Amino acid sequence: MLKDLILKNRSYRGYDESFVISRDVLETLVDFARLSPASRNIQPLKFFLSNDKETNAKIQRHTIWARNLPELKLPHEGQYPTAFIVICFDSTVEQNAAQFSKDVGIAAQSMLLGAAEMGLGGIMIGSFSKEAIIKELSLADNLEPQLVVALGKPVETVVLTELPKDGKTAYFRDENDVHYVPKRSLKDIIVNH
């Protein structure tokens, strides 16, 4: 069952804009993050939730998607996410954000696995303008965005493939806009054979 969720949990870059994600669903996803393990149990992360078009647009315009495919503008027009969760570090709880970078990943993965279980999809976006997001969302001085999680009902196909002979891990799309993600084999990542 967990493997099925992991396989459903792809990095989606195209969504059904008519599908609305409720605030309750976003809060449930954040609760999954809240219940997840945290370094030294300090819990310095805070979450900004957006599920309205105006705020979503403010976040969207300051993110960069699919750096491996610079020739494409993703998401395509009309396939934008219908919700975002911005994971922030709260400096009033702790000072060193870098110490808690793994907590950001754990929180994001917990939320995305929960989304997959609900039939939703998302993507972690690390390429964004922190300053612009802070300004656009009027975040308090103690909140520093660490990661943007986009969410929605996926409308694209993502296929896992074996690593090609040239060893390149870059994802790519075919002429039908199917997204392919090369993965290293299990034997290639276990170091003690």
Number of C-alpha atoms within 10 A of each C-alpha: 7 9 8 10 17 14 14 18 22 21 19 23 25 24 24 16 17 13 14 15 19 14 14 9 13 22 15 15 20 23 15 18 24 16 10 16 13 18 12 7 9 11 17 21 24 17 20 16 18 24 19 15 15 10 15 19 16 16 24 20 12 15 16 16 19 17 13 11 13 10 8 12 12 16 17 11 8 11 19 24 31 23 28 26 25 23 23 22 26 21 15 10 12 14 12 12 17 11 10 19 14 12 22 21 16 15 22 25 20 21 27 29 23 22 23 20 17 12 14 20 27 27 22 20 17 15 15 19 14 17 12 15 21 17 11 13 14 10 15 10 10 12 20 21 22 21 22 25 20 26 29 28 26 23 14 15 15 21 14 13 14 13 15 12 6 6 11 11 15 14 18 14 15 8 6 7 11 12 18 17 17 17 16 14 11 7 9 8 9 8 6 5 6
